[in-house]
């Protein structure tokens, strides 16, 4: 059975912190969307046959010597509609004969947009004035020939379009929540201008992936790497629907899990989900491999390689197994791919960048095109227990990337106890489900304290709690002060080795959610 081919809107990423939000907004309109680096070869883009292309924003100035550019002849050779956002608008202006100049003052934050051409296809259904979010240092001072201005802010050009109705540009960011009506702008582009079908939804992935997995695996067997988190569990449930008992799930006790997690999660997998599960206790093996390692990328690499070794060993015991199932998500892929060269990679992911170059098992990644909130929607359709679906995201390398510095059993015990207390207090305050993710981080710092008239010199724990929709951007959670006070008091009094608690108030960007 041929897989369903969805109409595609393609986003070319020029390094914006908001690129992933563009994809989310377009998907929310029911249109399938993918992100590729700006320098993707033109031939590959043409092969994908996109119905429309969005050029994202980015941190560069179009006049920088190393500023990312479109390939020669790109605009002429691509015959679908184009939408430039922020840097994308400026790039289109320069490429087509307009002019862009530095602004005396960088425009950042709220602005009032006046739509000067109400008949513009991009602004259909919108009022004459809307609130928008700006983030730019350059601005268009001369439009390309054959273009008209369609919106302004404080007298400055903020949107234009070609008279042929194929090329559009906006200086503001329609993808962010701070532009309340921005989704309508993207809907107009994807649905009306590009004429893309709104036939995509997360649950549509289920039937597509079930058919794809059955066709690929045939009568064979697969091994699934379970971590106990949402992603791998939903991936396992999806593959189970496709091939049933021929999927053998391997849940590894790495020694880097939370308190009691191995036993309780094994029970959920076996009793409620009826998965074919093999539990492997390998804590000492992981701790020995991580001994003396402090670099976070090296931790991820070691853990990723060990996972694969163990899966290979288990697969050999099972019999003829050719495939490994992983819960890789779209953000894992995006954040592991360089847009502007090696320095632009945010992190390697154990599902993407931490794997050995040569693997005996071939990968099946049924969730690779999805964001976290989309995965939860699929999980509910597959009747994955709510206890798992409501869990906060937990990194594949586990507590290894929440201990800054070397991993030791003593440090793991401290962090497990801190993690348990934090979760207990959030649940007692009925706030566990109000935050996207909350966890403690054990810092490689000791500070002076006093307990019972005695001087102490013990460790610092940082509490990280964030709100988010899909994990691509996040804001620090405004937890009540009395809750933070209870958490701090319990950590210091109940966990031997901690005498100071700090609260992380960084957003993403510029910070990532996890510390390593």
Phi and psi in degrees as a GROMACS rama.xvg file:
@    title "Ramachandran Plot"
@    xaxis  label "Phi"
@    yaxis  label "Psi"
@TYPE xy
-69.4877  136.434  UNK-2
-65.2663  149.633  UNK-3
-64.7907  132.853  UNK-4
-101.385  114.27  UNK-5
-91.8124  146.969  UNK-6
-60.2378  137.729  UNK-7
-115.653  130.846  UNK-8
-104.152  125.469  UNK-9
-103.397  136.421  UNK-10
-111.475  124.292  UNK-11
-95.7795  121.88  UNK-12
-91.7414  119.986  UNK-13
-103.679  18.3287  UNK-14
99.8679  12.7968  UNK-15
-70.7338  145.464  UNK-16
-70.6878  -12.6075  UNK-17
-105.79  3.81302  UNK-18
-55.067  -43.6317  UNK-19
-64.8061  -28.3482  UNK-20
-68.5988  -32.0614  UNK-21
-59.9077  -45.7787  UNK-22
-61.7051  -41.695  UNK-23
-62.9471  -43.3713  UNK-24
-65.3275  -40.9065  UNK-25
-68.3997  -38.8123  UNK-26
-64.8626  -35.2354  UNK-27
-63.1623  -22.7553  UNK-28
-82.1372  -0.327262  UNK-29
87.0889  12.204  UNK-30
-107.852  132.35  UNK-31
-71.809  141.488  UNK-32
-145.26  142.086  UNK-33
-132.019  157.934  UNK-34
-115.636  132.855  UNK-35
-132.009  153.215  UNK-36
-60.2556  151.844  UNK-37
-59.5604  -28.4006  UNK-38
-94.1589  19.2175  UNK-39
-58.8237  132.638  UNK-40
-55.0431  141.215  UNK-41
-57.2876  -37.489  UNK-42
-61.6216  -40.3292  UNK-43
-65.5443  -41.458  UNK-44
-62.1457  -43.1984  UNK-45
-64.8558  -36.3911  UNK-46
-63.2617  -31.8367  UNK-47
-73.2926  -17.3336  UNK-48
51.2476  56.6471  UNK-49
-67.0758  147.645  UNK-50
-79.3035  -20.4148  UNK-51
-165.27  158.704  UNK-52
-131.733  133.331  UNK-53
-107.749  129.834  UNK-54
-97.6037  117.166  UNK-55
-74.2514  174.822  UNK-56
-74.8157  -175.959  UNK-57
-177.305  164.968  UNK-58
-81.2724  -9.87016  UNK-59
-83.1127  165.047  UNK-60
-99.7248  141.298  UNK-61
-60.9503  -17.5404  UNK-62
-97.6834  0.139549  UNK-63
-63.3273  144.246  UNK-64
-59.2475  -35.9828  UNK-65
-106.192  20.1676  UNK-66
-62.3021  138.206  UNK-67
-65.9173  138.049  UNK-68
-127.562  165.272  UNK-69
-78.9044  151.982  UNK-70
-66.4995  156.681  UNK-71
-57.1482  129.877  UNK-72
76.1104  9.89892  UNK-73
-56.8614  -51.3895  UNK-74
-63.4057  -39.0145  UNK-75
-71.8172  -35.31  UNK-76
-84.2233  -21.351  UNK-77
-90.6041  120.992  UNK-78
-102.88  11.888  UNK-79
-99.0189  166.631  UNK-80
-62.0278  147.651  UNK-81
-121.723  141.313  UNK-82
-129.492  117.805  UNK-83
-98.4221  133.071  UNK-84
-115.719  122.299  UNK-85
57.1471  -107.163  UNK-86
-56.9334  -35.9281  UNK-87
-60.8855  -40.0805  UNK-88
-61.7756  -47.4877  UNK-89
-63.9102  -38.1636  UNK-90
-64.1797  -45.1382  UNK-91
-60.9682  -41.7532  UNK-92
-59.3608  -48.4861  UNK-93
-67.8522  -43.493  UNK-94
-62.3312  -29.3601  UNK-95
-101.939  10.4756  UNK-96
101.786  7.85215  UNK-97
-88.1101  -170.015  UNK-98
-132.641  143.182  UNK-99
-127.299  136.883  UNK-100
-131.615  154.153  UNK-101
-66.8315  143.888  UNK-102
-88.0708  149.02  UNK-103
-63.3678  -35.4662  UNK-104
-130.132  129.635  UNK-105
-64.2836  129.258  UNK-106
-90.1949  116.758  UNK-107
-141.636  122.214  UNK-108
117.186  -160.965  UNK-109
-66.7536  146.671  UNK-110
-151.813  162.519  UNK-111
-104.264  120.722  UNK-112
-97.1704  128.338  UNK-113
-103.479  120.875  UNK-114
-86.4905  113.534  UNK-115
-91.0948  -17.4053  UNK-116
-125.046  89.4534  UNK-117
-66.8384  -16.5633  UNK-118
-88.5676  4.95937  UNK-119
-63.5626  130.364  UNK-120
-58.0637  -25.4568  UNK-121
-74.1435  -25.429  UNK-122
-113.438  17.0593  UNK-123
-59.1759  134.593  UNK-124
84.4853  1.4581  UNK-125
-103.117  151.42  UNK-126
-67.9796  172.267  UNK-127
-68.5022  -25.6427  UNK-128
-132.663  138.618  UNK-129
-139.866  157.558  UNK-130
-82.0751  136.465  UNK-131
-136.199  166.789  UNK-132
-115.538  127.907  UNK-133
-111.71  149.833  UNK-134
-159.715  81.0679  UNK-135
-156.595  158.276  UNK-136
-113.381  -23.9619  UNK-137
-104.33  163.558  UNK-138
-149.809  157.868  UNK-139
-79.9012  121.639  UNK-140
-102.167  -17.236  UNK-141
-146.516  123.843  UNK-142
-74.6771  153.252  UNK-143
-65.3534  156.246  UNK-144
-59.2607  140.69  UNK-145
83.6381  14.3066  UNK-146
-117.821  159.019  UNK-147
-131.621  147.796  UNK-148
-77.1791  138.835  UNK-149
-119.529  -14.5891  UNK-150
-158.349  150.082  UNK-151
-138.17  158.234  UNK-152
-126.899  124.534  UNK-153
48.8253  36.7131  UNK-154
88.8159  -8.6463  UNK-155
-95.5901  140.848  UNK-156
-60.376  132.452  UNK-157
-132.066  -3.53953  UNK-158
-160.494  143.49  UNK-159
-144.519  169.729  UNK-160
-154.153  152.94  UNK-161
-76.669  150.836  UNK-162
-68.6872  -14.9985  UNK-163
-82.7798  -4.26312  UNK-164
61.2116  33.8325  UNK-165
-112.939  -27.2754  UNK-166
-121.165  128.632  UNK-167
-130.659  153.505  UNK-168
-150.229  142.834  UNK-169
-132.689  139.696  UNK-170
-83.3578  -26.1223  UNK-171
-82.4458  175.238  UNK-172
-107.832  99.1713  UNK-173
-72.9584  -14.5143  UNK-174
-81.9265  -17.858  UNK-175
-89.2951  155.813  UNK-176
-63.8275  -24.1301  UNK-177
-72.1068  -9.65995  UNK-178
-106.624  87.1239  UNK-179
-56.5617  -33.7161  UNK-180
-102.958  14.7826  UNK-181
-65.0103  -30.8787  UNK-182
-60.3385  -34.1659  UNK-183
-65.3456  -35.8727  UNK-184
-62.3975  -47.0384  UNK-185
-68.2444  -36.5977  UNK-186
-60.626  -44.682  UNK-187
-58.9739  -41.7327  UNK-188
-66.1719  -51.4768  UNK-189
-69.3915  -45.8613  UNK-190
-88.1917  -45.2339  UNK-191
-88.2744  -50.3754  UNK-192
-74.1865  -46.759  UNK-193
-85.0422  -13.5565  UNK-194
57.4716  35.3511  UNK-195
-80.1497  142.926  UNK-196
-76.3905  139.3  UNK-197
-91.4721  68.916  UNK-198
-117.87  16.9093  UNK-199
-113.43  140.238  UNK-200
-152.949  157.436  UNK-201
-55.2913  -41.4641  UNK-202
-69.099  -21.5632  UNK-203
-64.6628  -23.2538  UNK-204
-64.3498  -30.2891  UNK-205
-58.7091  -57.8083  UNK-206
-62.6836  -40.1301  UNK-207
-61.3805  -46.2707  UNK-208
-72.04  -36.9494  UNK-209
-58.3409  -47.2411  UNK-210
-64.975  -41.3378  UNK-211
-64.3725  -43.6702  UNK-212
-65.6342  -43.8049  UNK-213
-60.2671  -41.7435  UNK-214
-67.6813  -38.6268  UNK-215
-75.8404  -43.6315  UNK-216
-81.5675  -30.9728  UNK-217
63.5759  -125.643  UNK-218
-98.9432  10.1258  UNK-219
-79.4403  -174.001  UNK-220
-117.281  155.698  UNK-221
-131.846  155.42  UNK-222
-114.005  136.437  UNK-223
-114.581  129.44  UNK-224
-87.6815  106.902  UNK-225
-92.8776  138.084  UNK-226
-109.282  -15.8522  UNK-227
98.0845  -7.91017  UNK-228
-90.9772  -178.833  UNK-229
-63.4434  -47.2297  UNK-230
-62.4162  -54.3881  UNK-231
-67.8087  -32.5462  UNK-232
-67.2248  -44.0679  UNK-233
-66.6594  -37.9998  UNK-234
-60.9344  -43.001  UNK-235
-64.0196  -41.7662  UNK-236
-63.2919  -37.9503  UNK-237
-67.3619  -45.4635  UNK-238
-67.7529  -35.6927  UNK-239
-60.469  -38.6876  UNK-240
-64.2636  -30.4968  UNK-241
-79.7539  -45.4354  UNK-242
-130.144  2.61518  UNK-243
60.4674  -130.629  UNK-244
-67.7564  -10.4947  UNK-245
-75.1371  -4.40625  UNK-246
-96.697  121.789  UNK-247
-105.804  118.023  UNK-248
-90.624  130.11  UNK-249
-110.794  117.745  UNK-250
-111.117  112.844  UNK-251
-98.3112  127.183  UNK-252
-83.7706  97.302  UNK-253
-80.5102  -8.68783  UNK-254
81.036  1.0438  UNK-255
-113.845  14.1092  UNK-256
-87.5095  170.8  UNK-257
-78.1062  171.073  UNK-258
-59.9291  122.741  UNK-259
70.8173  6.90669  UNK-260
-69.9362  -35.9661  UNK-261
-62.513  -50.473  UNK-262
-67.1238  -46.7141  UNK-263
-67.5706  -36.8772  UNK-264
-73.8275  -38.9995  UNK-265
-55.51  -42.5709  UNK-266
-63.491  -41.8609  UNK-267
-61.5721  -45.5866  UNK-268
-59.9244  -45.1607  UNK-269
-80.1265  -46.9318  UNK-270
-81.1673  -43.491  UNK-271
-92.2786  -39.8459  UNK-272
-95.3916  -11.7121  UNK-273
58.793  34.0846  UNK-274
-80.9341  152.622  UNK-275
-84.7405  98.3607  UNK-276
-115.45  137.545  UNK-277
-118.161  117.483  UNK-278
-88.6422  131.541  UNK-279
-122.467  120.827  UNK-280
-92.3605  114.161  UNK-281
-138.08  28.4148  UNK-282
-58.2646  -47.7724  UNK-283
-64.6142  -33.1506  UNK-284
-65.1101  -42.6041  UNK-285
-70.309  -43.6119  UNK-286
-63.5373  -37.9577  UNK-287
-65.2335  -42.0043  UNK-288
-65.9023  -29.9793  UNK-289
-91.2  -1.1751  UNK-290
-57.9761  124.449  UNK-291
80.5909  -2.72955  UNK-292
-87.2031  129.319  UNK-293
-119.987  -22.9747  UNK-294
-73.0074  125.642  UNK-295
-62.3793  -36.9735  UNK-296
-67.0101  -36.3026  UNK-297
-68.1348  -37.861  UNK-298
-57.395  -49.3439  UNK-299
-60.8795  -41.9644  UNK-300
-63.9  -46.0155  UNK-301
-61.8858  -45.6405  UNK-302
-65.1147  -42.9921  UNK-303
-60.6808  -43.431  UNK-304
-65.9984  -41.3304  UNK-305
-65.8463  -39.8844  UNK-306
-54.1035  -49.976  UNK-307
-64.7639  -39.9704  UNK-308
-57.4631  -46.6974  UNK-309
-66.1898  -41.8279  UNK-310
-63.4122  -38.9629  UNK-311
-61.1653  -43.6487  UNK-312
-64.0758  -44.0163  UNK-313
-66.3457  -38.7033  UNK-314
-62.5275  -37.7992  UNK-315
-63.8638  -34.2392  UNK-316
-74.11  -32.1492  UNK-317
-71.119  -35.4381  UNK-318
127.931  -150.861  UNK-319
-72.1685  103.549  UNK-320
-127.475  129.383  UNK-321
-114.351  -11.4987  UNK-322
-126.887  147.167  UNK-323
-119.581  124.619  UNK-324
-92  132.3  UNK-325
-133.008  153.024  UNK-326
-92.8837  39.4136  UNK-327
-61.0548  133.124  UNK-328
-109.061  168.996  UNK-329
-61.4183  -43.117  UNK-330
-59.7081  -33.6062  UNK-331
-60.3473  -41.7034  UNK-332
-69.6945  -47.3766  UNK-333
-61.018  -46.2889  UNK-334
-74.9685  -10.1565  UNK-335
-102.26  0.900619  UNK-336
-109.434  130.829  UNK-337
-75.7247  133.062  UNK-338
-95.2557  -44.6662  UNK-339
-116.779  30.194  UNK-340
108.303  174.524  UNK-341
-55.9812  -31.9119  UNK-342
-70.4784  -15.0799  UNK-343
-89.4573  -4.52857  UNK-344
-69.906  127.072  UNK-345
-70.7902  -47.9828  UNK-346
-166.321  157.153  UNK-347
-84.8845  145.896  UNK-348
-107.263  143.22  UNK-349
-62.1231  -23.6196  UNK-350
-86.4037  -13.0402  UNK-351
-123.554  -56.9305  UNK-352
-98.0335  -7.35622  UNK-353
-99.2722  5.61293  UNK-354
-88.4315  148.158  UNK-355
-64.3597  152.094  UNK-356
-64.0402  -35.0758  UNK-357
-115.133  116.189  UNK-358
-119.015  141.402  UNK-359
-73.0161  -33.3261  UNK-360
-91.7712  139.153  UNK-361
-88.239  147.311  UNK-362
-87.4673  139.532  UNK-363
-119.229  119.271  UNK-364
-128.517  81.0164  UNK-365
-69.64  -13.6191  UNK-366
-108.371  11.3383  UNK-367
-60.0956  -22.9244  UNK-368
-98.0728  6.75368  UNK-369
-113.522  152.144  UNK-370
-90.5639  165.181  UNK-371
-57.4915  -45.3322  UNK-372
-66.158  -30.0956  UNK-373
-68.8787  -36.0198  UNK-374
-63.8331  -39.5807  UNK-375
-64.5843  -36.7191  UNK-376
-61.2921  -45.0173  UNK-377
-63.4308  -41.7003  UNK-378
-58.6489  -41.1334  UNK-379
-64.8358  -38.9203  UNK-380
-64.9813  -31.4353  UNK-381
-89.6139  4.41073  UNK-382
61.7389  36.6722  UNK-383
-68.198  134.792  UNK-384
-52.6165  137.64  UNK-385
-59.6613  -30.1789  UNK-386
-56.5427  -34.664  UNK-387
-84.3976  -43.7919  UNK-388
-62.2625  -31.4446  UNK-389
-87.375  -3.27957  UNK-390
-64.9219  143.888  UNK-391
-65.6977  147.568  UNK-392
-53.6006  141.465  UNK-393
-131.864  126.407  UNK-394
-65.3167  147.48  UNK-395
-54.8632  -43.1084  UNK-396
-73.0119  0.237196  UNK-397
65.1265  -144.282  UNK-398
-68.8783  -8.98598  UNK-399
-60.2607  -32.0569  UNK-400
-98.9112  11.8383  UNK-401
-114.543  2.81166  UNK-402
-110.982  111.319  UNK-403
-79.6257  116.711  UNK-404
109.556  -156.939  UNK-405
-70.9821  145.459  UNK-406
-93.8884  123.497  UNK-407
-132.118  159.667  UNK-408
-62.3014  -37.727  UNK-409
-63.5614  -42.2159  UNK-410
-68.5518  -36.486  UNK-411
-63.0315  -40.3627  UNK-412
-62.7547  -41.4225  UNK-413
-62.4621  -46.5387  UNK-414
-69.3316  -38.2959  UNK-415
-60.587  -43.9115  UNK-416
-63.8339  -41.503  UNK-417
-64.9817  -40.2144  UNK-418
-63.3962  -42.8216  UNK-419
-62.1399  -44.5357  UNK-420
-64.5826  -43.157  UNK-421
-60.4351  -45.6899  UNK-422
-64.8539  -42.7292  UNK-423
-58.1763  -45.3461  UNK-424
-69.1769  -37.4106  UNK-425
-63.8758  -40.6777  UNK-426
-69.7965  -40.0746  UNK-427
-62.1433  -32.0049  UNK-428
-89.3037  5.22296  UNK-429
55.6126  38.3042  UNK-430
-118.833  0.42921  UNK-431
-59.412  -42.119  UNK-432
-82.9202  -3.83329  UNK-433
-88.6089  -14.9265  UNK-434
-113.617  151.749  UNK-435
-71.9269  -42.2764  UNK-436
-159.231  138.729  UNK-437
-144.728  135.001  UNK-438
-163.462  157.878  UNK-439
-92.6885  152.079  UNK-440
-124.479  127.873  UNK-441
-89.4308  117.859  UNK-442
-90.6078  152.25  UNK-443
-84.1843  44.4727  UNK-444
-131.817  134.814  UNK-445
-115.46  145.004  UNK-446
-132.447  161.01  UNK-447
-77.2632  138.418  UNK-448
-144.783  -179.982  UNK-449
-138.62  129.899  UNK-450
-136.566  120.85  UNK-451
57.7215  42.1689  UNK-452
72.0798  4.81125  UNK-453
-108.126  142.095  UNK-454
-73.5268  136.233  UNK-455
-122.154  156.93  UNK-456
-139.889  87.3607  UNK-457
-130.969  -176.087  UNK-458
-82.2556  160.976  UNK-459
-105.67  135.307  UNK-460
-113.73  131.948  UNK-461
-101.435  134.069  UNK-462
-98.5028  127.974  UNK-463
-117.192  121.694  UNK-464
-138.456  128.13  UNK-465
-133.273  156.55  UNK-466
-109.363  143.645  UNK-467
-164.643  169.838  UNK-468
-105.566  -47.3041  UNK-469
-130.919  4.76664  UNK-470
83.9754  -9.02351  UNK-471
-77.3504  -32.9701  UNK-472
-131.07  154.395  UNK-473
-156.395  154.549  UNK-474
-124.323  150.186  UNK-475
-69.8125  139.454  UNK-476
-75.9235  133.297  UNK-477
-85.0491  72.3308  UNK-478
-68.0233  142.302  UNK-479
-57.906  144.866  UNK-480
-61.5299  -36.1617  UNK-481
-68.9013  -31.2811  UNK-482
-68.3539  -45.3747  UNK-483
-60.7073  -36.4793  UNK-484
-63.988  -43.057  UNK-485
-65.5662  -41.5758  UNK-486
-60.9813  -47.1863  UNK-487
-62.1195  -45.3419  UNK-488
-61.3982  -42.8557  UNK-489
-68.7283  -40.2  UNK-490
-62.0735  -45.7253  UNK-491
-70.3903  -37.8689  UNK-492
-84.3938  -29.6484  UNK-493
-101.729  -20.8036  UNK-494
-108.428  109.348  UNK-495
-66.4671  125.247  UNK-496
114.521  -7.38739  UNK-497
-114.853  130.072  UNK-498
-131.438  7.06299  UNK-499
-153.193  139.469  UNK-500
-126.909  130.876  UNK-501
-122.653  158.619  UNK-502
-118.261  127.728  UNK-503
-81.9183  118.019  UNK-504
-114.543  40.0393  UNK-505
-99.3713  141.141  UNK-506
-95.2356  167.79  UNK-507
-117.804  120.208  UNK-508
-72.7916  168.414  UNK-509
-86.2322  -18.221  UNK-510
-86.7201  155.504  UNK-511
-84.1928  169.319  UNK-512
-71.9434  -56.1359  UNK-513
-73.4001  153.031  UNK-514
-79.6305  -27.9541  UNK-515
